[in-house]
């Protein structure tokens, strides 16, 4: 994984004792129920990681961009937060 994609994990994991690796984060982004078990991590990904890096992370992990946007909208509806990709 490139350095800038590794920075995604640094941003997502920074405040948490439970650390997600890239595969675990990708799994969460593909499964809303799993994502709900890590709401802070997912909120950090969708709200603090620049959208261009979110898309790049998704592409590297074989998550189609339209699926990521659908996920972002569903997580936004569940969490009550607003995220750029959910628009």
MOWO-V497354 format. One record per residue. N is the residue number from 0. RES is the residue in three letters. SS is DSSP state (@ for helix, = for strand, . for the rest). OMEGA is omega in whole degrees, 0 to 359 (* if undefined). Layout:
BEGIN
N:RES:SS:OMEGA ; N:RES:SS:OMEGA
END
This chain:
BEGIN
0:UNK:.:181 ; 1:UNK:.:181 ; 2:UNK:@:182 ; 3:UNK:@:174 ; 4:UNK:@:175 ; 5:UNK:@:178 ; 6:UNK:@:175 ; 7:UNK:@:181 ; 8:UNK:@:177 ; 9:UNK:@:180 ; 10:UNK:@:184 ; 11:UNK:@:186 ; 12:UNK:@:190 ; 13:UNK:.:185 ; 14:UNK:.:188 ; 15:UNK:.:177 ; 16:UNK:.:174 ; 17:UNK:.:183 ; 18:UNK:.:175 ; 19:UNK:.:172 ; 20:UNK:.:185 ; 21:UNK:@:179 ; 22:UNK:@:179 ; 23:UNK:@:177 ; 24:UNK:@:179 ; 25:UNK:@:178 ; 26:UNK:@:178 ; 27:UNK:@:182 ; 28:UNK:@:179 ; 29:UNK:.:186 ; 30:UNK:.:184 ; 31:UNK:@:180 ; 32:UNK:@:177 ; 33:UNK:@:179 ; 34:UNK:@:180 ; 35:UNK:@:176 ; 36:UNK:@:180 ; 37:UNK:@:187 ; 38:UNK:@:180 ; 39:UNK:@:178 ; 40:UNK:@:184 ; 41:UNK:@:177 ; 42:UNK:@:177 ; 43:UNK:@:179 ; 44:UNK:@:185 ; 45:UNK:@:185 ; 46:UNK:@:185 ; 47:UNK:@:178 ; 48:UNK:.:179 ; 49:UNK:.:181 ; 50:UNK:@:180 ; 51:UNK:@:177 ; 52:UNK:@:175 ; 53:UNK:@:180 ; 54:UNK:@:180 ; 55:UNK:@:178 ; 56:UNK:@:180 ; 57:UNK:@:182 ; 58:UNK:@:180 ; 59:UNK:@:182 ; 60:UNK:.:173 ; 61:UNK:.:173 ; 62:UNK:.:179 ; 63:UNK:.:183 ; 64:UNK:@:177 ; 65:UNK:@:177 ; 66:UNK:@:177 ; 67:UNK:@:179 ; 68:UNK:@:177 ; 69:UNK:@:177 ; 70:UNK:@:181 ; 71:UNK:@:179 ; 72:UNK:@:179 ; 73:UNK:@:179 ; 74:UNK:@:177 ; 75:UNK:@:179 ; 76:UNK:@:180 ; 77:UNK:@:186 ; 78:UNK:@:184 ; 79:UNK:.:179 ; 80:UNK:.:178 ; 81:UNK:.:182 ; 82:UNK:.:182 ; 83:UNK:@:183 ; 84:UNK:@:181 ; 85:UNK:@:183 ; 86:UNK:.:*
END
